[in-house]
Amino acid sequence: MRTLQDYFRQRTRLWAAAGLWTGFLLLAFDLYTAAVEFIPQYRFRNDFRLIYGAALAAWTNGYSHLYDLTAQKTATESLGSGIYWQPYLNPPPLAWLATPFLAFPFDFALLAWSVLLLLAAWLAWRLAAPGSRLTRLAHLALFVGVFPTAFGVMVGQPVVLVAAVVAVSWWLAEHRRPVLAGVVLSLIALKPQLALLVPLCLLVAGRWRIFLAWLGASALIGAIALLMLGGEGLLRYRDVLSLASQWAPTRTFAFAGPLGLGLQTYAVEVVVVVIAAFAAWQQRSGDAGRLYATGIVASLLFTPYVGFQDFAMLIVASWLLIRSGVTSFQVGVMVVGYALLELALLVQAVPILVVEGALLISLAWPPHSQRVIGSLRGQRSESAGAIR
């Protein structure tokens, strides 16, 4: 008797073609939106202005002033007429990354930053996307076409940088380079809330060398940041984080949005950590990709700071899950989730949170049979051929 799994396996090329066509349509819509809404105001609406402005404030006044809001405002508004300021809320490493761009005029630096983001998106796809050539092309189109990814790149958000970091770290782990994998993973410090629980999942699953390498490299990054900020700069950073926790846009797509700040949100965060840890323990004899994916999904549920552009990370998590084998339920959840991500601004947080929660819970029982798309061994050989 034919099963749902057989139905999907026998129509792989059909689904890949449908995905490629869907991705192209979404990308065409994104390009039209960019041409009408963003490109005419590219200098003003791109968040790189805030990163560049913060780096400029620190370079000019000393790194203890990185989170000096007055210095940030002055530096950002000096970039040109019409450029408006908002607080820089990200950790110091993102400003460090932007510092070399200060050698160029802002307009050129903005273009170079956009190219860097596109290269990061390409690298994440190149390493992590599963399947044959046609299937991988479909994944690329769906990745860059879905509105959270496209919007993030259009406005200069560093989400795809973290996506590339996770993909490279996973690739190194799969190629038995755990120390390098952990060192690379420490670069999630660019925007840590997007993959904060990945190290926890690796630890619980017994991936000690990756975890310890991440911990050591992260401690070094933290020590350098503390040394550069100093006591006064650290107090300013604390104040900025307090501001971020009260700022509604940072909470819209997190549990803190619909639930509000308080014990109820903390309780949900505890539950998320417990489920993620249990899922990682269940997967301790499996492949690393499933652990990375679990950590990503759990991180986006755990953090109180989520913009809808951050959901691009879920595409990378889906690739890693497909590589390790997924059940028909998980396939359905990912398809529904993708549609919700494209419509994120319309459906808002609750449906997306429900789907994320369902996917995380399903990962606590890793599939030992009835895999719908791929297997670890098959995907490894396909990806090795594609990368070569």
Secondary structure by P-SEA (a helix, b strand, c coil): cccaaaaaaaaaaaaaaaaaaaaaaaaaaaaaaaacccccccccccaaaaaaaaaaaaaacccccccaaaaaaaaaaacccccccccccccaaaaaaacccccccaaaaaaaaaaaaaaaaaaaaaccccccaaaaaaaaaaaaacaaaaaaaaaccaaaaaaaaaaaaaaaaaacaaaaaaaaacccccccccccaaaaaaaaacaaaaaaaaaaaaaaaaaaaaaaacaaaaaaaaaaaaaaaaccccccccccccccccaaaaaaaaaaaaaaaaaaaaaccccaaaaaaaaaaaaaacccccccccaaaaaaaaaaaaaacccaaaaaaaaaaaaaaaaccccccaaaaaaaaaaaaaaccccccccccccaaaaaaaaaaaac
